[in-house]
Amino acid sequence: MAITTIRCHVLSAAVTRITNLGGEVSRIICPEYHEATGSCRILSEADTGGPLSRLLERVAEDGLTRRGSRCHLRQPLRS
């Protein structure tokens, strides 16, 4: 089990990511992360804006190919 502190560009703060021995994320410790749904509250609120607001949010996080409010920190680590 590895515990790392990483910067979340959505929150603009450090959050803690806990991974298992295989590198899969088992838990995110973040005040904006909703564990039950795996979504970020900040990204969920951004989706309530208009089309321009949603586009700008996706551009800011380099996520034009990715939509929704899922937390990008849940993705497994690349080896």
MINU-804024 format. One record per atom (N, C-alpha, C): x, y, z; atom name; residue number from 1; residue in three letters. Coordinates in Angstrom, 3 decimals, padded with zeros to 6 digits, m for minus. Example, Ala and Ser with C-alpha at 12.3 -4.5 7.8 and 13.67 -1.06 7.14 Angstrom:
TIVO:013.190:m005.690:007.800:N:1:ALA
TIVO:012.300:m004.500:007.800:CA:1:ALA
TIVO:013.200:m003.300:007.800:C:1:ALA
TIVO:012.850:m002.250:007.080:N:2:SER
TIVO:013.670:m001.060:007.140:CA:2:SER
TIVO:012.900:000.030:007.870:C:2:SER
This chain:
TIVO:000.844:m001.171:000.000:N:1:MET
TIVO:000.000:000.000:000.000:CA:1:MET
TIVO:000.890:001.234:000.000:C:1:MET
TIVO:000.603:002.136:m000.903:N:2:ALA
TIVO:001.365:003.383:m000.986:CA:2:ALA
TIVO:000.442:004.573:m000.772:C:2:ALA
TIVO:000.918:005.515:m000.009:N:3:ILE
TIVO:000.177:006.748:000.249:CA:3:ILE
TIVO:000.994:007.890:m000.351:C:3:ILE
TIVO:000.379:008.602:m001.295:N:4:THR
TIVO:001.063:009.719:m001.930:CA:4:THR
TIVO:000.208:010.971:m001.853:C:4:THR
TIVO:000.860:012.082:m001.735:N:5:THR
TIVO:000.181:013.369:m001.770:CA:5:THR
TIVO:000.468:013.971:m003.135:C:5:THR
TIVO:m000.600:014.298:m003.843:N:6:ILE
TIVO:m000.460:014.842:m005.183:CA:6:ILE
TIVO:m001.294:016.112:m005.318:C:6:ILE
TIVO:m000.964:016.889:m006.302:N:7:ARG
TIVO:m001.697:018.141:m006.539:CA:7:ARG
TIVO:m002.871:017.871:m007.478:C:7:ARG
TIVO:m004.023:018.312:m007.061:N:8:CYS
TIVO:m005.218:018.227:m007.899:CA:8:CYS
TIVO:m005.411:019.592:m008.554:C:8:CYS
TIVO:m005.357:019.638:m009.881:N:9:HIS
TIVO:m005.490:020.927:m010.565:CA:9:HIS
TIVO:m006.923:021.450:m010.552:C:9:HIS
TIVO:m007.891:020.578:m010.301:N:10:VAL
TIVO:m009.288:021.022:m010.209:CA:10:VAL
TIVO:m009.503:021.760:m008.889:C:10:VAL
TIVO:m008.994:021.183:m007.804:N:11:LEU
TIVO:m009.136:021.769:m006.472:CA:11:LEU
TIVO:m008.075:022.844:m006.227:C:11:LEU
TIVO:m006.967:022.764:m006.943:N:12:SER
TIVO:m005.798:023.638:m006.734:CA:12:SER
TIVO:m005.232:023.464:m005.333:C:12:SER
TIVO:m005.165:022.215:m004.907:N:13:ALA
TIVO:m004.624:021.888:m003.591:CA:13:ALA
TIVO:m004.102:020.454:m003.613:C:13:ALA
TIVO:m003.411:020.088:m002.558:N:14:ALA
TIVO:m002.882:018.728:m002.448:CA:14:ALA
TIVO:m003.949:017.802:m001.876:C:14:ALA
TIVO:m004.038:016.600:m002.426:N:15:VAL
TIVO:m004.929:015.559:m001.908:CA:15:VAL
TIVO:m004.103:014.285:m001.736:C:15:VAL
TIVO:m004.642:013.341:m000.989:N:16:THR
TIVO:m003.936:012.098:m000.715:CA:16:THR
TIVO:m004.558:010.968:m001.517:C:16:THR
TIVO:m003.683:010.193:m002.162:N:17:ARG
TIVO:m004.144:009.040:m002.931:CA:17:ARG
TIVO:m003.500:007.788:m002.326:C:17:ARG
TIVO:m004.339:006.788:m002.040:N:18:ILE
TIVO:m003.867:005.526:m001.481:CA:18:ILE
TIVO:m004.019:004.455:m002.552:C:18:ILE
TIVO:m002.925:003.766:m002.849:N:19:THR
TIVO:m002.939:002.715:m003.868:CA:19:THR
TIVO:m002.554:001.378:m003.252:C:19:THR
TIVO:m002.990:000.295:m003.907:N:20:ASN
TIVO:m002.594:m001.030:m003.454:CA:20:ASN
TIVO:m001.260:m001.391:m004.099:C:20:ASN
TIVO:m000.780:m002.599:m003.842:N:21:LEU
TIVO:000.527:m003.010:m004.372:CA:21:LEU
TIVO:000.545:m003.096:m005.890:C:21:LEU
TIVO:m000.610:m003.280:m006.508:N:22:GLY
TIVO:m000.704:m003.341:m007.958:CA:22:GLY
TIVO:m000.780:m001.970:m008.623:C:22:GLY
TIVO:m000.783:m000.905:m007.839:N:23:GLY
TIVO:m000.849:000.441:m008.380:CA:23:GLY
TIVO:m002.259:000.943:m008.623:C:23:GLY
TIVO:m003.262:000.162:m008.247:N:24:GLU
TIVO:m004.650:000.592:m008.411:CA:24:GLU
TIVO:m005.050:001.487:m007.245:C:24:GLU
TIVO:m005.768:002.552:m007.560:N:25:VAL
TIVO:m006.195:003.503:m006.534:CA:25:VAL
TIVO:m007.307:002.881:m005.704:C:25:VAL
TIVO:m007.086:002.825:m004.396:N:26:SER
TIVO:m008.103:002.258:m003.522:CA:26:SER
TIVO:m008.884:003.337:m002.771:C:26:SER
TIVO:m008.286:004.531:m002.614:N:27:ARG
TIVO:m008.997:005.591:m001.903:CA:27:ARG
TIVO:m008.401:006.953:m002.236:C:27:ARG
TIVO:m009.263:007.950:m002.300:N:28:ILE
TIVO:m008.862:009.345:m002.476:CA:28:ILE
TIVO:m009.329:010.104:m001.238:C:28:ILE
TIVO:m008.430:010.842:m000.631:N:29:ILE
TIVO:m008.796:011.650:000.530:CA:29:ILE
TIVO:m008.770:013.111:000.084:C:29:ILE
TIVO:m009.957:013.644:m000.137:N:30:CYS
TIVO:m010.120:014.990:m000.668:CA:30:CYS
TIVO:m011.463:015.528:m000.175:C:30:CYS
TIVO:m011.514:016.783:000.248:N:31:PRO
TIVO:m012.783:017.330:000.752:CA:31:PRO
TIVO:m013.854:017.466:m000.329:C:31:PRO
TIVO:m013.469:017.478:m001.599:N:32:GLU
TIVO:m014.431:017.649:m002.685:CA:32:GLU
TIVO:m014.823:016.331:m003.355:C:32:GLU
TIVO:m014.227:015.227:m002.911:N:33:TYR
TIVO:m014.467:013.932:m003.547:CA:33:TYR
TIVO:m015.588:013.188:m002.840:C:33:TYR
TIVO:m016.548:012.686:m003.621:N:34:HIS
TIVO:m017.659:011.921:m003.078:CA:34:HIS
TIVO:m017.382:010.445:m003.350:C:34:HIS
TIVO:m016.996:009.714:m002.304:N:35:GLU
TIVO:m016.542:008.325:m002.434:CA:35:GLU
TIVO:m017.601:007.409:m003.055:C:35:GLU
TIVO:m018.846:007.575:m002.687:N:36:ALA
TIVO:m019.904:006.678:m003.162:CA:36:ALA
TIVO:m020.096:006.734:m004.680:C:36:ALA
TIVO:m019.967:007.921:m005.248:N:37:THR
TIVO:m020.181:008.068:m006.691:CA:37:THR
TIVO:m018.882:008.180:m007.479:C:37:THR
TIVO:m017.766:008.406:m006.790:N:38:GLY
TIVO:m016.489:008.575:m007.469:CA:38:GLY
TIVO:m016.397:009.889:m008.218:C:38:GLY
TIVO:m017.200:010.857:m007.801:N:39:SER
TIVO:m017.232:012.131:m008.522:CA:39:SER
TIVO:m016.674:013.265:m007.671:C:39:SER
TIVO:m016.277:014.313:m008.367:N:40:CYS
TIVO:m015.740:015.511:m007.733:CA:40:CYS
TIVO:m016.858:016.555:m007.656:C:40:CYS
TIVO:m017.058:017.125:m006.490:N:41:ARG
TIVO:m018.125:018.117:m006.318:CA:41:ARG
TIVO:m017.880:019.343:m007.191:C:41:ARG
TIVO:m016.632:019.745:m007.332:N:42:ILE
TIVO:m016.325:020.925:m008.140:CA:42:ILE
TIVO:m016.670:020.675:m009.601:C:42:ILE
TIVO:m016.305:019.488:m010.126:N:43:LEU
TIVO:m016.634:019.172:m011.515:CA:43:LEU
TIVO:m018.142:019.028:m011.703:C:43:LEU
TIVO:m018.827:018.498:m010.697:N:44:SER
TIVO:m020.281:018.362:m010.785:CA:44:SER
TIVO:m020.942:019.724:m010.878:C:44:SER
TIVO:m020.445:020.686:m010.116:N:45:GLU
TIVO:m021.010:022.038:m010.159:CA:45:GLU
TIVO:m020.681:022.729:m011.474:C:45:GLU
TIVO:m019.532:022.417:m012.067:N:46:ALA
TIVO:m019.174:023.029:m013.352:CA:46:ALA
TIVO:m020.145:022.598:m014.442:C:46:ALA
TIVO:m020.691:021.381:m014.320:N:47:ASP
TIVO:m021.642:020.893:m015.314:CA:47:ASP
TIVO:m022.972:021.629:m015.272:C:47:ASP
TIVO:m023.221:022.401:m014.217:N:48:THR
TIVO:m024.479:023.142:m014.140:CA:48:THR
TIVO:m024.406:024.455:m014.916:C:48:THR
TIVO:m023.198:024.847:m015.342:N:49:GLY
TIVO:m023.036:026.057:m016.134:CA:49:GLY
TIVO:m023.485:025.824:m017.568:C:49:GLY
TIVO:m023.356:026.842:m018.367:N:50:GLY
TIVO:m023.732:026.745:m019.773:CA:50:GLY
TIVO:m022.674:026.034:m020.597:C:50:GLY
TIVO:m022.910:025.904:m021.894:N:51:PRO
TIVO:m021.965:025.201:m022.768:CA:51:PRO
TIVO:m020.560:025.798:m022.761:C:51:PRO
TIVO:m020.451:027.112:m022.740:N:52:LEU
TIVO:m019.135:027.741:m022.720:CA:52:LEU
TIVO:m018.411:027.434:m021.409:C:52:LEU
TIVO:m019.133:027.476:m020.307:N:53:SER
TIVO:m018.551:027.162:m019.008:CA:53:SER
TIVO:m018.012:025.739:m018.981:C:53:SER
TIVO:m018.774:024.789:m019.519:N:54:ARG
TIVO:m018.340:023.388:m019.549:CA:54:ARG
TIVO:m017.118:023.214:m020.442:C:54:ARG
TIVO:m017.102:023.898:m021.591:N:55:LEU
TIVO:m015.955:023.805:m022.490:CA:55:LEU
TIVO:m014.695:024.354:m021.832:C:55:LEU
TIVO:m014.806:025.515:m021.203:N:56:LEU
TIVO:m013.654:026.119:m020.560:CA:56:LEU
TIVO:m013.129:025.246:m019.421:C:56:LEU
TIVO:m014.011:024.616:m018.691:N:57:GLU
TIVO:m013.596:023.721:m017.611:CA:57:GLU
TIVO:m012.831:022.532:m018.158:C:57:GLU
TIVO:m013.317:021.956:m019.262:N:58:ARG
TIVO:m012.647:020.797:m019.851:CA:58:ARG
TIVO:m011.308:021.186:m020.460:C:58:ARG
TIVO:m011.208:022.376:m021.043:N:59:VAL
TIVO:m009.941:022.848:m021.600:CA:59:VAL
TIVO:m008.940:023.067:m020.468:C:59:VAL
TIVO:m009.397:023.644:m019.366:N:60:ALA
TIVO:m008.519:023.939:m018.241:CA:60:ALA
TIVO:m007.914:022.669:m017.648:C:60:ALA
TIVO:m008.625:021.578:m017.715:N:61:GLU
TIVO:m008.099:020.342:m017.140:CA:61:GLU
TIVO:m007.595:019.381:m018.212:C:61:GLU
TIVO:m007.371:019.889:m019.422:N:62:ASP
TIVO:m006.876:019.063:m020.530:CA:62:ASP
TIVO:m007.742:017.826:m020.728:C:62:ASP
TIVO:m009.042:017.993:m020.614:N:63:GLY
TIVO:m009.931:016.845:m020.704:CA:63:GLY
TIVO:m010.961:016.952:m021.792:C:63:GLY
TIVO:m010.582:017.431:m022.962:N:64:LEU
TIVO:m011.564:017.582:m024.032:CA:64:LEU
TIVO:m012.148:016.247:m024.468:C:64:LEU
TIVO:m011.396:015.168:m024.321:N:65:THR
TIVO:m011.916:013.856:m024.712:CA:65:THR
TIVO:m012.692:013.213:m023.577:C:65:THR
TIVO:m012.678:013.830:m022.425:N:66:ARG
TIVO:m013.302:013.242:m021.242:CA:66:ARG
TIVO:m014.407:014.163:m020.760:C:66:ARG
TIVO:m015.581:013.621:m020.510:N:67:ARG
TIVO:m016.690:014.424:m020.006:CA:67:ARG
TIVO:m017.146:013.879:m018.674:C:67:ARG
TIVO:m017.852:014.692:m017.949:N:68:GLY
TIVO:m018.448:014.246:m016.710:CA:68:GLY
TIVO:m017.724:014.764:m015.485:C:68:GLY
TIVO:m018.129:014.265:m014.341:N:69:SER
TIVO:m017.623:014.771:m013.072:CA:69:SER
TIVO:m016.762:013.750:m012.341:C:69:SER
TIVO:m016.321:012.704:m013.047:N:70:ARG
TIVO:m015.491:011.684:m012.420:CA:70:ARG
TIVO:m014.150:012.271:m012.002:C:70:ARG
TIVO:m013.632:011.804:m010.899:N:71:CYS
TIVO:m012.354:012.281:m010.396:CA:71:CYS
TIVO:m011.226:011.669:m011.217:C:71:CYS
TIVO:m010.394:012.503:m011.829:N:72:HIS
TIVO:m009.295:012.011:m012.659:CA:72:HIS
TIVO:m008.202:011.344:m011.833:C:72:HIS
TIVO:m008.181:011.565:m010.527:N:73:LEU
TIVO:m007.170:010.953:m009.671:CA:73:LEU
TIVO:m007.472:009.488:m009.362:C:73:LEU
TIVO:m008.658:009.014:m009.731:N:74:ARG
TIVO:m009.025:007.612:m009.502:CA:74:ARG
TIVO:m008.386:006.682:m010.513:C:74:ARG
TIVO:m007.846:007.208:m011.585:N:75:GLN
TIVO:m007.269:006.370:m012.626:CA:75:GLN
TIVO:m005.999:005.712:m012.112:C:75:GLN
TIVO:m005.733:004.460:m012.534:N:76:PRO
TIVO:m004.559:003.748:m012.049:CA:76:PRO
TIVO:m003.264:004.429:m012.476:C:76:PRO
TIVO:m002.248:004.222:m011.688:N:77:LEU
TIVO:m000.937:004.789:m011.993:CA:77:LEU
TIVO:m000.328:004.061:m013.180:C:77:LEU
TIVO:000.375:004.790:m014.004:N:78:ARG
TIVO:001.060:004.178:m015.142:CA:78:ARG
TIVO:002.460:003.776:m014.723:C:78:ARG
TIVO:002.885:002.593:m015.115:N:79:SER
TIVO:004.225:002.156:m014.739:CA:79:SER
TIVO:005.222:002.381:m015.841:C:79:SER
